[in-house]
């Protein structure tokens, strides 16, 4: 496979993804490395691609951005965005100035498919599922009564069934026979329906039809330690935090890479960038971190057209309905990593329907929204995103009609013709987000001869990045960001196997604290009274050493989240 020929016009199966990753990392060995974070429940590798120019330093010692996709099995658009980003960044190194700077200075860790087993079921069968094809919470789900999803008519899809019922709450819209609208409270005359997922009934006694519990109820995005509660309080939670091999692999990868300051986790659907926290009010988080995330989120909005909103207040409505055990909350509230959940693709948004700020819509507004989506489908997909209702003799329910949206690749994911554009605009956000990471610079590196082979060697350490060297104030609170260190040592001279010795009067390695970035400033520029910000982005370091004239010494400054920078000076 030549990666240059790969097209983003469909969703990759696991084998396609794996072949692509192996081919592209082999093609760019200096810029990309393929490794496995662990194995899925069915034994598939959870692949990780590390993107960084290895010639400019160890990728694990550079400031890093983490991205992933497919935490949820059916949200395959996220996986494709990750794969597209890998391809775009590698192919544009040396051509695009921003991409080149990014890989020289920084590292991207990419896990395109957190749920490879679930995604494979989703992509190769009519089935849908949340995360993994493992029975949960019931060990024998096929024994549970109720309506379970199935491809009743054998057309390869699981759609919807509408069944005539005089107690039904739905009726056909007079404006479009495909649309179903709610029956008015006082409406008695007419044909009414119940609407169900296409499927069969298990243990049906001719009474009310209820849905069977999902046979694969795990939700990887409810299985993380922060705020975790058991299944009785949070559907999909798992038996205990990080109970699943996939979530544990991701968590261990994060913990083992302390250079990560920022994370983007890609989901569907919604067309919105959600910034943490999602489990409590933003007011309970450090103000500087919220300011930083707002600023980065605004860049995402510019590139994608998605609004960036506070997850707890706007997406969950600020009440008790938030998700417990979410990955992004664990990243921020346990690890101090600034995190966004990017909900990609939104049919409603594409159809001209405004969703934020959220509010309850009337029945009439809901009907108009439905009609707008059908009109978009007719205009952009020649009507192929919706199956017109057609009669079918159901073996248990008798006369029904089967039809509705092809949810997988119209509602939940971008239709194939829109996939590459969705990938591209999100990749532009990824590139810009990576360029906000802390960046250490050594300036004014020099020395002053004090006599008798004694020198004072000094340098000015700067953080010229947007984010601080500690990544976030939350990381400081959690003690997840070690202070910067500055050290001095002698270099080997030409023709020498060992470096010339130097004697440092004092400590060779110094802890110098942290440097702020531009992200935490509260200053407002005024043409009349410009005000200083009061943060610290610059520090001077110095040593007194004894050395022979002509000795070359190197100053090295490093931090877990800030990376590493060195400069060498020759003592004369």
N, C-alpha and C positions, 0 to 999 in steps of 0.2 A: 504493500500500500504506500502510495506517495501522499503524504499529508496535504500537499498543495492542492491535490485534486478532490479533497473531501468537501462535500457540499452539506450545508445545514438546511436541507429541505425535507427532512423527516427525523423521527426520533430514533436514536441508536439503541439497539439491543446491547446486552452486556458484552457479547463477543465483538460487536462492531466498536464499542467504546474501548475495550481492551486493546484491540488491534490498532486503533487510532493512537492511543496513548503510547504504546510500545514503539510505533513508527515515528511519532513526532519527537519523543524524547531521544530516540536513537539518532535522528537527523540533527538535533541541536544539543550535542553532549556537553558543551561548555555552558549552556544556559538552562538545561532542564534535567531533572532526575526523577525517575519513577520508583516509587517504593510502596509498600503495603502497610497500612495502619493496623491491619488485623484481618480476621476472617469473619464473614457473615455466618448466620445460622446454618446455611446450606454449604458453607465452605468456599464461597467466592471471596476473592481479594477485595478489600476496601482500598482502592488505589488512591495514592497521594502523588501529586506532581509538585515538585519544588522548582520554582522559577527564580533564577538569580544568575548573574554572571559570576561563575566560580573563579574567574581570573582576577576579580577585584576583591576577593575575600570569601571566607567561609559563609555560606548562606545562613547557617544557624547563628552567626554572630552579626547579622545585619537586622535592622528594624524590619518587622514583618507584618503583612496583612494576611489574614486567613479568610478563605472563601470556601463555600461548599454548596451542594445542591442535592435534591432528592432525599431529604430527611423523610419526606412522605412519599410513599411508593408511586402514587399517581401524578406527582408534581414534577413531571419529566422536563418541563421547560427549564427549570432551575439547573438540571444536569447539563442540558445543551448549552446554556449560558456559560457555565464553567468550562466546557470543552471549547467553545468558541473563543473565550478569553485566552485560553492556553495557546490556541492557534494564532490568534491575532497578535498577541504580545511577542511570541517567538518570531513570527514572520516579519514583524515590524522593527525588531531590534536592528539598530544601525541605519534605519530609514526614518523612523519617527523619533524626534529628539526627546520627547517626553518618555516614550517607552524605553529608549536607550538609557536615559538617566535612571529610570525606575530600576532596571535590572542591575545596573552598575552599583547602585547604592542600597537597594532594598531587596527583600525576599517576599515572594507570594507562595503560600501553601494552599494547594487546591485539592479538595476532595470532591470530585464531581458527583459521586453517587454513594450516599451514606447507606441507602437501603437497596442494595443490588438484587436481593432475592425478591422483594416486593415489586420493584420496578419491572423485573422480568415477567412476572405474572401479569402485571398491568399491560405491558407492551405486547404480549404474545397470546393473551386469552381475552374473552369478553369481560372478565372479572375486574372489579375495582377493590381497593383495600387501602388502609391508612398507612401501614408501615411494613410489616413482615408477614409472610404467609405461614404463621404459626398459630395453632389454636390458643385463643386467649379471649376472655378470662375463663371460658368454659372448655374443659379438656375434650369434650365430645360434642361439638357444636351441631353435628348432624342429628342429634337427638332432640334439639330444641324446637318447640312448636312455633308456628308463625309463617309469615311470608318471607321467603329468602330470594335474593336476586338470582336470576338465571336467564339464559338466552332461550326463551320459550319457543320462538318460531324458527330458531336455527339460522338466523341471518348473520351471525357473528357479532351481534351487538346486544347489549342490555339497555333497553330504552325505558319507556313508561307504558302503563296500561291505564286507560280510562274506562270505567265501568258505570253503566247507567244505574242510578240509585236515587229514588225520590227523597232519601235523607241526605243526599250528597251536598257538599258545600260549593261545588264548582259548576260552572256552565260555560258553554262555548261563547266566545266574544262575538257580538254582532258585527264587529269591525274586521275580524280576520278569523276564519274557522279553525286556524291552527292554535290560536291563543285560548287559554282557559282563564276565566276571571271569577272572582268570588260572587256568589249569589247574595243578593241584597237581603237584609234581615227580614223584610216583610214579603219576600218573593215566594209565591206559591205555585204559579202556573209556569210550565215549561219543562224542558228536559234537563235533568241535573245528573252530576257524576261524582264518583269518588275517583281519585287519581292515585295510583300506586306505582312502585318500581316494577318493571317487568320481572316476573318470577313465578315460582310455584309455592303452594301452601303445604306445610307439614302439620299433621294432626289437626286439620280444620274440621270444626263441628258445625259449620253453616252459620255461626254467629258472626260477631264483628271480626274483621280482618285486622290483625296486628302484625307488625314487623317482627321477624325473628331477630334475636341479638346477632350482631356481626360475628362471623366465625373467626375472623382475624382482627381482633380488636386492639392490638398493641398500637401505641402511638409513641414513637421514639421521642417526639418533642414534648412529652409529658413525663419522661423517664430520667430527668436530670435532678441532681440533689437539691438545688435551691427551690424551696417552697414545695418540695414533693409531698404528696399525700396519697393514700392508698386508693384502689379502684373504686371503693364505695363513695369517695368524694371527688375523684377525677377519673373519668373514663380514659382508658388506655395507659394508665400510669405504670403498669408492670408490677412485678412482685415486690421490688425494692428499687431504690435509685441505682441506675446503671446496671440493671439486671440483664440487659441484652448485650450480646457481644458487639453489636454495631455501635451502640451508644458508649459502651466502655472504651472501645477502640478510639473513638473521636475524643473522649474526655482525656484519655491517657496521652494522645497526641498533643492536645493543647497544653497539658501540664508539663510535658517534656520539651516544650518549645517556649521558654519564657520570653523570647524576643517578640512575641505577638502582642501588639497594642490595639489592633483594630480588626473587626470581623464583619463579614457580610454573609448571611446565610440565605440562600435563594429558594423561594417557595412559589406556589400559585394558590389561589388567584386573588386579585384585588386591585392591582395597579397602584400600589401604595408602598412607601418606605416607612417601616415602623421602627422608631428608635426606642431603645430601652429607657427606663424600666417598664416592664409589662405587668409586674406583680404588685406595684405600689405607686404612689404619686411621685412625679418628678421632683416635687418639693422636698422629698426625703433623700434625694441624691445630691452630691456636690454640685453647686451651681456652675462651676467652671466646666465640669464634664457635660452638663446639659447644653451650655453655650457652644462647646466644641461640636457636639453631635448635631445641633441645629445648623451650624455653619457647614459641616460636611454634608448633612442631609440636603441642604439647599443646592449644593453642587449636583447631588443625585437627582433632585427634581429638575434642574436645568437640563441634564442629559437624557433623562428618561421620560419626562412629562408626568411622573408620578408625584403626588404630594408627599411630603415627609411629615408625619404626624407622631405625636407622643402615643405610644402603644396603650398604656394604661388609661389615660384620660380620653383619647379619641377613638381608638379601635375597640376597646372593651367598655367604654362608657363610664369609667371611673368607679364601677361598683364591684360586686362580688363575683361577677361572671368572668373573671380573667382566668387564664390557663395556668395551672400549677405545674411545676417541674419543667418549665420551658428551657431550652438550650440557651437562648440569648440572655435570659435572666441569670442563668448560671455563669455565663461568660462575664457579665458585668458585676453582679453582686457577690460572686465567690472568687472571681479571678481578676477583676478590675480591668477587663477588656471592653472598650467601647464597641457596641454591637448594634447591628441593624438586621432586621428580618425584612427582606425585600420580596413583597408579594407581587410577582410579575403577571402580566396579561390580565385583561379585564374586558370581557365582551360588552358589559354595560357601559364602561368608560368609552370604548371604541364607538358605541352607538350614540354617544352624546348625552349620556345620563350622568348627572353629577351626584356623587356619593358622599363627599366630605365638604363641610361637616355633616355627620350622620344625623338623621332624624327619621321619625316614623312617617311613612307615606300612606296616603289615603288609597282606597281601593281603585279609584279612578286614576290616580297617579301611577299605581302599580300596573294597571292595564296599559297606560300610555308608554311606560317603560318597556313592557313586553313587546308592544308593537314596534317600538324603535329598534329593538334587538332583531326582530324578524325582518324589518326593512333593511337593516345592515346585512343580515344573512343573505337576503335576496340580491342586494347590490354587490357585495364583496365576494360571496361564495356561490353565487348563482342558485341560492336556495338549498345547497347541499348540506348545510349544517343542521338542518331540521328535517326529520322524517315525517311526512304528512300522515295523519292518523288513518289507519287502515283496519278493516275488520279482521278478527281472528277468533277461531273457536277454541277457547281455552279448555283444556281437559278437566279443570276443576271449577272454573268460574263461568263456563259457557261463553256467551257472546261478549267479547271485549273489543276494544280498539287499541292497537299498539302504534306508538309514534313518539314524537317529541325530539328534544335536542340530542345530538350526538355529543354527549357531555365531555367525553375524554379529550377530544381535539377541537372543541369549539368553546366550551365553557371553562373546563379545568385547565386546559393548555391552549397555546396559540395554534390556530390552524397552520398547516404546513407552509402555506404561502407567506405567512407573517412571521415565521419562526426566526429567520435570519435577522430581520430587522429588530425583533425583540432582543435577540442575542447581542447585536451590535451596540445598541444604545446602552444596555446594561454594562457591557465591556468598557465603554467610555467612562462610566461612573467608577468602575473598578480601578482603571488607570489613575483617575484623578484622586480617588480615595487613597491609593497607595502613596501618592506624592505628598500626603499630609503628615506622614510619619516623622518622628523626631530625626534630626540630622546634625551630627556632631561635626564641628570644624575646628582645626587648630590654626590659630593665627599668631603672628608676631613671635614666631619661634626663634629664640636667640640665646646669647650668653653674654656674660660680662666677666672678663678675667680679673680675679682678685689678687693674683700673684702667687708665686711658688706652686704652680700647677693646680691652683684652686679656682674653680669657676662657679658662677651662679648661672644656672640654666633655667630659662622660663618660657612660658607660652601662655597664650590666651585661649581658653576653651569657650566655644560658642555653640549654642543650639540655634541653628537657623531654620529649623523645621517648624511646622504649625503646632504639632502636639508636643507636650513636654517630654523630657527624657524619661519620666516615670510613666508615660502613657496616659494616665488618668489620676485624678485625685482619689478616686475609689481604690486604685491600686496602692496608693500610699496608706490609706486607711487600713487596708487589708494586709499591709506589709508584704506585697507581692512584687515590689520594685526595689531592688537593692540600689544603694547609692552608687554614683559614678566613682570609678577609681582612675587615678593617674599614676603611672609608674615610669621610671627611667632606667635604661639599661644600655650597655655598650654593644656596638655592632662589630662583627668580624670585619677586619680590613682586607683590602685586596691581597691575595696571596697567603692569608692566614686561615687556619682551620678553626681557631677559637677566637672569640672576641677579646679585645684588650680589656683588662680589668679596670674598673673604676671604683672608687670608694665614695659612697654616698654618706654625707654627714646628715644624719636624720633618717627618715623612712624612705625606702626605695619606692614603695607603693603607698599612695595616700587616698583616703576616702574624701571626696570633695563634694558630697551631697548631690543635689540635682539641679538641673537648669529648666526653667520654664520655657514654654513655647509661646507663639502668638495667640494660641487658642484661648487662654484664660484672661485676656485683657478685658478690663471693664471701662477703659478710657473711651470717651467720646470726643472726636476731634472738633475743636472749635476754631474758627478763623481768628477769634479775638484772644482766647486764652487756651492754647494747647497745653494739655496736662500729661505728665509722665504716668506710665502705667504702674510702676511700683513693683513689677516682677523682675526676676533675675534670669537673664539669658546668657550672661557672660561671667566667667570666672578666670582669674589669673592663678597659675600654678608655677611653683619654682622649687628648685633643689640646689643645694651646694654640694659640689662633687670635687674629688681630687682625681686627676687624670693626666696622662701624658699628652702634650700638645700633638694635634693631629688625630686624636681619638674621635671617632664618630659615636654619638649617643642618640638613642631613639626615645622619644616620648610617646607613650601609648595611653590613650584614654578610652575606656569602654564602660558600657552599661548594658544590663540584660535587654532592655527595650530600646536603647538608644544606639546600639551597634558599637563599632570600634573604629578608631581613627588613630593613625600614627604619623609622625613627622620626625625626620632625622636632621641633625645639625653636626657640623664638624668643629671641634674645639681647636682653636689655633693659639 
